[in-house]
Amino acid sequence: MNKLFIFGTLKEGFPNFEKNGGTRIRGEFRTAEMYPLYLVGERYSPWLIDTPGKGNYIRGQLFEASAETLKKMDRLERIEAIDGYRRKTIQIQKIGSDTRLITAFAYLKPESQLTNAETKLGPIVSYEKHHAELYQARSL
């Protein structure tokens, strides 16, 4: 099983959770390095930007995902599209007394995509319910 760090709409209790095929690992987690997290565009999509060392320690949830689930998530996150996310490995930690590093996949956006994008809010530390209320699902 693969570990998958989820920071946005795919978190449990958020707008796209039904599309998350993973099994949640209880607890709250954060990135071991700082990253910028923005709400972007007219859809207010959460974008974690692939610039480690800048921004904030990002809070999220950790899931276990099979190889087949990762393939489905890759399609959902449009990793093959020029403007899609990129699945990368990052280091995360459980929030609390456990300082052990955990390697997990996360879906990040290259910094170059942010250049021409309309940033609505950020950088933020955590994608919260009040952010999700602004989110607009992709029209098919």
Order of alpha helices (4+ residues) and beta strands (2+ residues): beta-beta-beta-beta-beta-alpha-beta-beta-alpha-beta-alpha
